[in-house]
Amino acid sequence: MPMARHVVIGEWPGGRRSIAWSIGIFLLALCVRLGFQAGFVGMQTPPRDDASQYDDIARSLSRGGPYVTDDGLRSNRAPAYPALLAGIYRLFGPDWAAGRIGQAVIGASICPILLQMGVRLFGFPAGLLASLACAVFPYTVFWAGYLLSEPLCALLVTGSTWALLAAEDDWRLTGLWSLLCALAALARPNMGLLLPLGIVWSLGDRPRRWRRCVLALAVFGLTLLPWTLRNYTIHHRLVPITTMGGVVLWEGNNPYVAATPGMQGRSAHAPSLPEARLVSGLPEAEADSVYFRLGLRFMREHWQEMPRLVAWKFMRLWNPWPELPSGLERLVAAATLIPTLTFFVIGLVLAYRRREARIVPLLLPVLAVSVSAMIYWGDARIRAPSDPSMLLVAAYGAVSLVESSRTGRSMSVPPRTG
């Protein structure tokens, strides 16, 4: 039979048992992440690449300086994570260990939210399995070891999914959902897709909810507005969040990637490509515009190649055998992602057969990262914000499969929740 589309807000789902499990799983997740940082990454290992730029900005902000990297870029990174890291540096000093401990806390905080969502939607076993999986899932643990925006974005995306499920006709929760979507976009701009996807979901449920959608658009726009105005003041042109949109479009859509075996679906480093001479000496916003036009022109002029390139991007996004430094790491990645994707597909099939409309909001982050990957490129970092939602759907599939085999009930009959 059809089931409710929304979460009912009341007391903590599952009562005291759920609260105890939430605390325990949070502590487990925290210990796993701290152990990975201390034992494999190194608490004082210098950040590299993107993490180095986040660190540059955070150190400058923590000293009361400008939002700028060491190489003078002022808007190439979305502000949510550098601002959070700057707050950590301001409290504890510009210490990489403090930043990594903060990452561990952020990553571990996803698990109790996932437990609550799972219990509300599918019952205690599914919620417990999903939160435990998230606590030890190698991908979620990995990103918490580095000074990157992935754990914060995943937390915001998971929180926004909970708020969307809970909102229904509640103005406050609708505003909270939109606020979290905006903050997720300020962590990783592609996650701004959550807002239009959520609006489509809301209007599809009850078309008269357009007032709620107007509220959501207003909250989203007002949250981004200060940063957009700051960028306009600096660059004298509209830069909603970052000056990286054109760069990443070109890095994933260029003749070098398209023509190189093994590179399809990946990205090339823009400064190493010949076209970098076209932006030499340009301000960062103008350089980004040049790269945007280059990427768009390639996609337009090579439209016959785009279906193949898009297919490669999608496969890279869900690749269970990523290229990692060691065979052991590749084995661990495959041993976790293959079962997860298998049970995720089972969960999707069961939800379709049971008319579980309420599973749809869990799929919005998955859809957002899939669209992003097919436009830009696909890898585990692009996928990271959707991993908690994917784990919850997979847990639903696994628990339903076990319950149906144990009780002999039809797979089309919904399990009891609570």
C-alpha positions in Angstrom: 0.0 0.0 0.0 1.2 3.6 -0.5 2.9 5.1 2.5 3.4 8.6 3.8 5.6 10.9 1.9 6.9 12.9 4.8 8.5 12.5 8.2 6.4 13.3 11.2 8.1 15.5 13.7 7.7 14.7 17.4 9.8 13.0 20.0 13.1 11.5 19.0 12.3 8.4 16.9 12.8 5.1 18.8 12.9 6.8 22.2 15.8 6.4 24.6 17.1 3.4 22.7 17.6 5.5 19.6 19.2 8.3 21.6 21.7 5.9 23.1 22.5 4.4 19.7 22.9 7.9 18.3 25.5 8.8 20.9 27.3 5.5 20.5 27.4 5.6 16.7 28.6 9.2 16.8 31.5 8.2 19.2 32.3 5.2 17.0 32.4 7.4 13.8 34.5 10.0 15.6 37.0 7.3 16.8 37.3 5.8 13.4 38.0 9.1 11.8 40.5 10.2 14.4 42.2 6.8 14.0 42.4 7.2 10.3 43.9 10.7 10.7 46.4 9.7 13.3 47.4 6.3 11.8 47.3 6.9 8.1 47.2 10.6 7.2 49.2 12.2 10.0 47.7 15.0 12.1 50.4 17.4 11.1 50.8 16.4 7.4 50.7 19.6 5.3 47.6 20.0 3.2 48.0 19.8 -0.6 46.2 21.0 -3.7 42.7 22.1 -2.9 43.2 21.6 0.8 46.2 23.9 0.7 44.0 26.7 -0.7 41.3 26.2 2.0 44.1 26.3 4.6 45.5 29.5 3.1 42.2 31.3 3.2 41.4 30.1 6.7 44.7 31.2 8.1 44.2 34.7 6.5 40.7 35.0 7.9 41.7 33.8 11.4 44.3 36.6 11.5 41.6 39.1 10.5 43.0 39.3 7.0 41.2 39.1 3.6 39.6 36.0 2.0 42.5 35.2 -0.3 44.8 32.3 -1.2 48.6 32.6 -1.2 48.6 33.0 -5.0 46.1 36.0 -4.8 42.8 34.3 -5.8 39.9 35.8 -3.9 36.8 33.9 -5.1 37.9 30.6 -6.5 36.8 28.7 -3.4 33.3 28.5 -2.0 33.3 30.2 1.4 31.5 27.9 3.8 34.3 25.5 4.6 37.2 28.1 4.8 35.0 30.2 7.1 34.4 27.2 9.4 38.1 26.2 9.3 39.0 29.8 10.1 36.8 29.7 13.2 38.6 26.5 14.3 42.0 28.2 13.7 40.8 31.3 15.6 39.8 29.2 18.6 42.7 26.7 18.7 45.4 28.4 16.6 46.3 27.7 13.0 46.9 24.0 13.7 46.3 21.3 11.1 45.6 18.8 13.8 42.8 21.0 15.1 41.4 21.3 11.6 41.4 17.5 11.2 39.7 16.9 14.5 37.1 19.4 13.4 36.7 17.4 10.2 36.2 14.2 12.3 33.5 15.8 14.4 31.7 17.1 11.3 31.8 13.7 9.6 30.7 11.9 12.7 27.7 14.2 13.1 26.1 12.9 9.9 25.5 9.5 11.5 22.9 10.5 14.2 20.9 12.5 11.5 21.0 9.4 9.3 19.8 7.2 12.1 16.9 9.6 12.8 15.9 9.7 9.2 16.1 5.9 8.8 14.0 5.2 11.9 11.3 7.7 10.8 11.2 6.4 7.2 11.9 2.7 7.3 12.1 1.5 11.0 14.9 1.1 13.5 16.9 -1.7 11.8 17.3 0.2 8.5 18.2 3.5 10.4 20.7 1.7 12.6 22.3 -0.2 9.6 22.6 3.0 7.6 24.2 5.0 10.4 26.6 2.3 11.3 27.6 1.9 7.7 28.2 5.7 7.4 30.4 5.6 10.6 32.8 3.1 9.0 32.2 3.6 5.2 35.8 4.0 3.8 34.8 6.9 1.5 33.2 9.0 4.3 36.1 8.2 6.6 38.7 9.2 3.9 37.4 12.7 3.2 37.4 13.4 7.0 41.1 13.0 7.0 41.8 16.0 4.8 41.1 19.7 5.0 38.4 19.5 2.3 34.8 20.6 2.0 33.3 17.2 1.5 32.4 16.3 5.1 30.8 19.7 5.7 28.8 19.5 2.5 27.7 16.0 3.2 26.5 17.1 6.6 24.5 20.0 5.2 23.1 17.9 2.4 22.0 15.2 4.9 20.4 17.9 7.1 18.6 19.5 4.1 17.2 16.1 3.1 15.9 15.6 6.7 14.3 19.1 6.6 12.7 18.5 3.2 11.2 15.2 4.5 10.0 16.9 7.6 8.8 20.2 6.2 5.4 19.3 4.7 3.3 22.5 5.5 5.7 23.8 8.2 7.0 27.2 7.2 9.9 27.1 9.6 11.2 23.7 8.4 10.7 24.9 4.8 12.9 27.8 5.6 15.4 25.6 7.3 15.5 23.3 4.3 16.2 26.2 1.9 18.8 27.6 4.3 20.7 24.3 4.4 20.5 24.0 0.6 22.1 27.4 0.3 24.8 26.6 2.8 25.5 23.4 0.9 25.9 25.4 -2.2 28.3 27.7 -0.4 30.3 24.6 0.5 30.1 23.1 -3.0 28.2 25.2 -5.6 26.9 22.2 -7.6 24.8 21.3 -4.6 22.6 24.3 -5.3 20.8 21.9 -7.5 19.1 20.6 -4.4 16.8 23.6 -4.3 15.1 23.3 -7.7 14.9 19.5 -7.3 13.3 19.9 -3.9 10.8 22.5 -5.3 9.8 20.1 -8.1 9.2 17.4 -5.4 7.2 19.8 -3.2 5.0 21.0 -6.1 4.5 17.5 -7.4 3.2 16.5 -4.0 0.8 19.5 -3.5 0.7 22.1 -6.3 -0.8 24.6 -3.9 2.5 24.7 -2.0 3.8 27.5 -4.3 3.8 29.9 -1.3 6.3 27.6 0.4 8.4 27.5 -2.7 8.5 31.3 -2.8 9.7 31.3 0.8 12.3 28.7 -0.1 13.6 30.8 -3.0 13.7 33.9 -0.9 15.6 32.2 1.9 18.0 30.7 -0.6 18.6 33.9 -2.4 19.1 36.0 0.8 21.6 33.5 2.2 23.7 33.7 -1.0 23.2 37.5 -1.4 26.0 38.8 1.0 28.6 36.6 -0.7 27.4 37.5 -4.2 27.5 41.2 -3.4 31.0 40.8 -1.9 32.1 39.1 -5.2 30.5 41.9 -7.3 32.3 44.5 -5.3 35.6 42.8 -5.9 35.2 41.6 -9.5 32.7 44.2 -10.8 30.7 41.4 -12.4 28.1 38.8 -11.3 29.9 35.9 -9.5 27.2 34.1 -7.5 29.6 31.9 -5.5 33.0 31.1 -7.2 35.2 31.9 -10.1 35.7 28.2 -10.8 32.6 27.3 -12.8 34.1 28.0 -16.1 37.4 26.4 -15.2 35.9 23.1 -14.1 33.6 23.1 -17.2 36.7 23.4 -19.5 38.7 20.9 -17.5 36.1 18.2 -18.0 35.1 19.1 -21.6 38.1 19.7 -23.9 39.7 17.9 -26.8 42.5 16.5 -24.8 40.3 14.6 -22.3 38.0 13.5 -25.1 40.8 12.1 -27.3 43.0 10.5 -24.6 42.3 6.9 -23.7 41.9 6.5 -20.0 41.0 10.2 -19.5 37.5 10.2 -20.8 35.2 11.2 -17.9 38.1 12.7 -15.9 39.4 16.2 -15.7 42.6 17.9 -17.0 44.5 20.6 -15.1 43.5 23.8 -16.9 46.9 25.6 -16.3 48.7 22.7 -18.0 46.6 22.9 -21.2 47.7 25.1 -24.2 44.7 27.3 -23.9 46.0 28.6 -20.6 47.9 31.3 -22.6 44.6 32.8 -23.4 44.0 33.7 -19.8 47.5 34.7 -18.8 47.4 38.0 -16.9 43.6 38.2 -16.8 41.8 38.8 -13.5 40.3 35.6 -12.1 36.7 36.3 -13.0 37.6 37.2 -16.6 39.8 34.1 -16.8 36.9 32.0 -15.6 34.6 33.5 -18.3 37.1 32.6 -21.0 37.3 29.0 -19.8 33.5 28.9 -19.6 33.3 29.9 -23.3 36.0 27.4 -24.3 34.2 24.6 -22.5 30.8 25.6 -24.0 32.3 25.9 -27.5 33.8 22.4 -27.3 30.5 20.9 -26.2 28.6 22.7 -28.9 31.1 21.9 -31.7 31.7 18.3 -30.7 28.1 17.4 -29.8 28.5 14.0 -31.5 31.2 13.1 -28.9 29.3 14.3 -25.9 27.0 11.2 -25.3 30.1 9.0 -25.1 31.9 11.5 -22.8 28.8 11.9 -20.6 28.6 8.1 -20.3 32.2 7.9 -19.2 31.6 10.6 -16.6 28.7 8.8 -15.2 30.7 5.5 -15.0 33.6 7.3 -13.3 31.1 8.7 -10.7 30.1 5.2 -9.7 33.3 3.3 -10.5 33.8 0.6 -7.9 37.5 0.2 -9.0 38.9 3.7 -8.7 42.6 4.2 -9.4 44.2 4.3 -6.0 47.9 4.1 -4.9 47.8 0.4 -3.7 46.0 -2.8 -4.6 44.7 -3.0 -1.0 43.0 0.4 -1.3 41.4 -0.6 -4.6 40.2 -3.9 -3.0 38.7 -2.0 0.0 36.9 0.4 -2.3 35.4 -2.4 -4.4 34.5 -4.5 -1.3 32.5 -1.6 0.1 31.0 0.1 -3.0 29.9 -3.0 -4.9 27.6 -4.3 -2.1 26.4 -0.8 -1.4 25.4 -0.2 -5.0 23.8 -3.6 -5.2 21.6 -3.0 -2.1 21.0 0.6 -3.3 19.5 -0.8 -6.5 17.5 -3.4 -4.6 16.1 -0.5 -2.4 15.1 1.4 -5.5 13.3 -1.5 -7.0 11.5 -2.3 -3.7 10.5 1.3 -3.3 9.1 1.4 -6.8 7.1 -1.8 -6.2 5.8 -0.6 -2.9 5.0 2.9 -4.1 7.4 4.3 -1.5 7.1 7.9 -2.6 8.9 9.1 0.5 12.1 7.7 -0.7 12.3 10.3 -3.5 13.9 13.1 -1.3 16.7 10.6 -0.5 17.4 10.4 -4.2 17.7 14.1 -4.8 21.3 14.3 -3.6 22.1 11.3 -5.8 20.5 13.0 -8.8 22.3 16.3 -8.0 25.7 14.7 -8.0 24.9 12.6 -11.1 23.9 15.7 -13.1 27.0 17.5 -11.9 29.2 14.7 -12.9 27.7 14.4 -16.4 28.3 18.1 -16.9 31.8 18.3 -15.4 33.5 15.0 -14.6 32.9 12.0 -12.3 34.8 10.9 -9.3 34.3 10.0 -5.6 34.7 13.6 -4.5 31.8 14.7 -6.8 29.7 11.8 -5.3 30.6 12.4 -1.6 27.7 14.6 -0.6 25.2 11.9 -1.7 26.9 9.0 0.0 24.8 9.2 3.3 21.6 9.2 1.3 22.8 6.3 -0.8 23.7 4.3 2.3 20.2 4.8 3.7 18.5 3.6 0.6 21.0 0.6 0.5 20.2 -0.2 4.2 16.4 -0.1 3.4 17.1 -2.6 0.5 19.2 -4.9 2.7 16.8 -4.9 5.7 13.8 -5.5 3.4 15.5 -8.4 1.7 16.4 -10.0 5.0 12.9 -9.5 6.5 11.2 -10.9 3.4 13.4 -13.9 3.3 12.9 -14.5 7.1 9.1 -14.0 7.1 8.3 -15.3 3.6 6.3 -12.2 2.9 6.1 -10.7 -0.6 8.8 -8.2 -1.5 6.0 -5.8 -2.5 4.6 -5.6 1.0 6.1 -2.7 3.0 7.9 -3.7 6.3 6.6 -2.3 9.5 8.3 0.9 10.7 9.0 2.3 14.1 
